């Protein structure tokens, strides 16, 4: 029988207050955990962004405009290739690990945790050597000042790829600080420290020296991460038999690799195309604009990193209602913070760009065009992770491929004439087109309304 105090608690202002708190905190344990973990990721990425921003400001001021442009160009290639040379293992880990845990397949789980890292280390080393050979063959047609920096970029690739893979493994266990701190905090700190140290020693900060410092930072950070993650996995999983289902891993990972590859290409096409048609100084200005707007994409990254393995888990146990509610939550908490961050960054855009140098303020108008695509894309949240985790990698890759081809075509048409403004317009139009494609793919394949506006329908 309900007591008077229980009745009071279940009705009136007490119930309304609890209802309000439930809505503010997401209403479910999963939502609360997601927001807490996403908040952790976002804070790390914001701190990292501030450090990366500081690093780029210092490098822009310490280096000549030409050297800084070459550094940006080569480091963009490192980021692009490093994010795609893991065969999709960093993302597929968030599908494979929850499925092995759900099935109780501990032998394959142990095999994946160890074997995936050795696999990507071996393959990325081989690819880096092949790229170095290609640079040698093409050297007569490459800017002489960029050849040595490109070789240094090849050195950075294997540890960069291993770090990405370990990021995915750590996120699958909700070890968000272990996943992100080495790459986004420790690495940035080391880049600043090593480049500053070179200047103090009287070493001129050329593009080659800056890239050597960046490569060393990547290597030191991944060594530390490897030591810590091995200790945690030993306690969490324990010793035992290992089974290596490499074929099964690749069957899941390769389609995801296509998605990631086209996503990265879409993200960096503007900078790379700008380098082909405009001066290194203009590339530097545009890169400063992109870095200034990075906070918006960090929100999407935070939600994607937090939700992917739970999409896979809920799908594996067949809980469609829980999956639908979780997807709606992830979209809401991607779009509205992204919109608020965009408005804030545009309001303070000029002083932020001035920090790079007075000439960088000329990129302020470009910010408005570049921000448009980011806001539109945030309106559907991390649906690419949803498609990947639920086995629709191929159609997701197709959507990204079409958007990438569109971006390249628009860049070729707009960049030679309009420079950075053309690159921003091309990317924003491509992101808008990609958003429309993904919205219809998810609605047709999963029966979900994946838009920040409107009511979500249950997953089929």
WOVENSUL-V761919 format. One record per residue. N is the residue number from 1. OMEGA is omega in whole degrees, -180 to 180 (NA if undefined). Layout:
BEGIN
<<N:OMEGA> <N:OMEGA>>
END
This chain:
BEGIN
<<1:-176> <2:178> <3:-179> <4:180> <5:178> <6:179> <7:179> <8:-179> <9:-176> <10:179> <11:176> <12:-174> <13:180> <14:180> <15:180> <16:179> <17:179> <18:179> <19:178> <20:179> <21:179> <22:179> <23:-179> <24:-177> <25:176> <26:172> <27:-178> <28:178> <29:-178> <30:-180> <31:-180> <32:179> <33:-180> <34:-179> <35:178> <36:-180> <37:178> <38:176> <39:177> <40:180> <41:-177> <42:179> <43:178> <44:-179> <45:178> <46:177> <47:178> <48:-180> <49:178> <50:180> <51:178> <52:178> <53:178> <54:-180> <55:-179> <56:177> <57:-180> <58:-180> <59:180> <60:-179> <61:-179> <62:-176> <63:172> <64:180> <65:-180> <66:179> <67:179> <68:177> <69:178> <70:178> <71:180> <72:-179> <73:-178> <74:-179> <75:175> <76:176> <77:178> <78:179> <79:-178> <80:-178> <81:-179> <82:-180> <83:-176> <84:-175> <85:179> <86:-178> <87:-179> <88:-176> <89:-179> <90:179> <91:-178> <92:176> <93:-179> <94:172> <95:-175> <96:-176> <97:177> <98:180> <99:176> <100:180> <101:-180> <102:180> <103:-177> <104:-178> <105:-173> <106:-180> <107:178> <108:177> <109:178> <110:179> <111:-179> <112:-177> <113:179> <114:-172> <115:-178> <116:-178> <117:177> <118:-180> <119:-178> <120:176> <121:-179> <122:-176> <123:-179> <124:176> <125:178> <126:-180> <127:179> <128:178> <129:178> <130:179> <131:178> <132:177> <133:178> <134:177> <135:179> <136:-179> <137:-176> <138:-174> <139:178> <140:-178> <141:-179> <142:175> <143:-178> <144:-180> <145:-177> <146:-174> <147:-179> <148:174> <149:178> <150:176> <151:179> <152:177> <153:177> <154:178> <155:-176> <156:-171> <157:-177> <158:178> <159:178> <160:-179> <161:178> <162:178> <163:178> <164:-180> <165:179> <166:173> <167:-180> <168:179> <169:-179> <170:179> <171:179> <172:176> <173:-177> <174:176> <175:-170> <176:180> <177:177> <178:180> <179:-167> <180:-176> <181:-178> <182:-177> <183:-168> <184:178> <185:-177> <186:-179> <187:180> <188:178> <189:-180> <190:178> <191:179> <192:-177> <193:-178> <194:178> <195:176> <196:178> <197:178> <198:179> <199:-180> <200:178> <201:179> <202:179> <203:179> <204:-175> <205:175> <206:177> <207:180> <208:-180> <209:179> <210:179> <211:174> <212:178> <213:180> <214:179> <215:178> <216:179> <217:178> <218:-177> <219:-179> <220:-178> <221:-177> <222:177> <223:178> <224:179> <225:-180> <226:180> <227:-177> <228:-176> <229:177> <230:178> <231:-179> <232:179> <233:178> <234:178> <235:-173> <236:-176> <237:180> <238:-179> <239:179> <240:-179> <241:178> <242:175> <243:-173> <244:178> <245:-175> <246:179> <247:178> <248:178> <249:-177> <250:179> <251:177> <252:-170> <253:-174> <254:175> <255:177> <256:177> <257:177> <258:178> <259:-178> <260:-179> <261:-180> <262:176> <263:180> <264:178> <265:178> <266:-178> <267:-172> <268:-179> <269:-177> <270:-179> <271:-177> <272:179> <273:179> <274:179> <275:-177> <276:-172> <277:-175> <278:-176> <279:177> <280:179> <281:179> <282:175> <283:179> <284:179> <285:-179> <286:179> <287:177> <288:177> <289:180> <290:179> <291:180> <292:-180> <293:-174> <294:-179> <295:-179> <296:-180> <297:178> <298:179> <299:176> <300:180> <301:-178> <302:179> <303:179> <304:-179> <305:-177> <306:-169> <307:-169> <308:-176> <309:176> <310:171> <311:-179> <312:-178> <313:-179> <314:177> <315:-179> <316:-180> <317:175> <318:-178> <319:-174> <320:180> <321:179> <322:178> <323:-179> <324:-180> <325:-179> <326:178> <327:180> <328:178> <329:-178> <330:-180> <331:-180> <332:-176> <333:169> <334:-171> <335:-171> <336:174> <337:178> <338:179> <339:180> <340:180> <341:-180> <342:179> <343:-179> <344:-178> <345:178> <346:179> <347:-177> <348:-174> <349:-176> <350:178> <351:178> <352:178> <353:179> <354:179> <355:177> <356:-176> <357:-177> <358:-177> <359:-177> <360:180> <361:178> <362:179> <363:-174> <364:-180> <365:179> <366:-178> <367:-177> <368:180> <369:-179> <370:-178> <371:-177> <372:-180> <373:-180> <374:-180> <375:179> <376:-178> <377:-178> <378:-176> <379:178> <380:175> <381:-175> <382:-175> <383:177> <384:176> <385:177> <386:180> <387:180> <388:-176> <389:-178> <390:172> <391:-180> <392:-177> <393:-173> <394:180> <395:176> <396:178> <397:179> <398:179> <399:179> <400:-179> <401:179> <402:179> <403:178> <404:179> <405:178> <406:-179> <407:179> <408:180> <409:179> <410:178> <411:179> <412:-178> <413:-170> <414:-173> <415:-179> <416:-177> <417:-172> <418:176> <419:-177> <420:178> <421:177> <422:178> <423:179> <424:179> <425:179> <426:-179> <427:-180> <428:177> <429:180> <430:178> <431:177> <432:178> <433:177> <434:180> <435:179> <436:179> <437:-178> <438:178> <439:-179> <440:177> <441:-179> <442:180> <443:-178> <444:-176> <445:-173> <446:-180> <447:-178> <448:173> <449:-174> <450:178> <451:-179> <452:178> <453:179> <454:-175> <455:180> <456:175> <457:-180> <458:176> <459:179> <460:NA>>
END
